Amino acid sequence: MSEPTDNPQSDQVAADKAQPRNPLHGLTLEAILTELVAHYGWEALGQQINIRCFTDDPSIKSSLKFLRKTPWAREKVESLYLYVQRKQSKKKEGPHGV
């Protein structure tokens, strides 16, 4: 029988192999949310995803608490993050995909 390892690096390597094409792999929800707030600001983020934690007295801490308990809202945040990343990648490539 194989026993669990106490080596976080080997656990991370196994996780990397398990999700090689997941663009969210290795990102924390806090990092995703922080980047979205930097990109949009709270007001525009609340317009993109109309949930109270973004529109009424928003903060990273309160939003993380809500998003961690609410899978549908977290999925919307992750989806918006991926959209922003794709849009920024296309912008960097230039008008002719170079």
BELPE-V52235 format. One line per field, one symbol per residue. ss: DSSP state (H for helix, E for strand, - for the rest). phi: phi as a letter, one per 40 degrees, with the letter a starting at -180 (. if undefined). psi: psi as a letter, one per 30 degrees, with the letter a starting at -180 (. if undefined). A space follows every 10 residues. Layout:
ss->???
phi->???
psi->???
This chain:
ss->-------HHH HHHHHHHH-- --------HH HHHHHHHHHH -HHHHHHH-- -HHHH----H HHHHHHHHH- HHHHHHHHHH HHHHHHHHHH HHH-----
phi->.ccccbbccc ccccccccbc bccccgcccc cccccccccb gcccccccbc bdcbbbfcac dcccdccccb dccccccccc dccccccccc cccgcbgc
psi->kklklgjfee eeeeeeefhf gjffkfklee eeeeeeeeee leeeefeeji kefffjhkle eeeeeeeffj eeeeeeeeee eeeeeeeeee eeflfgg.
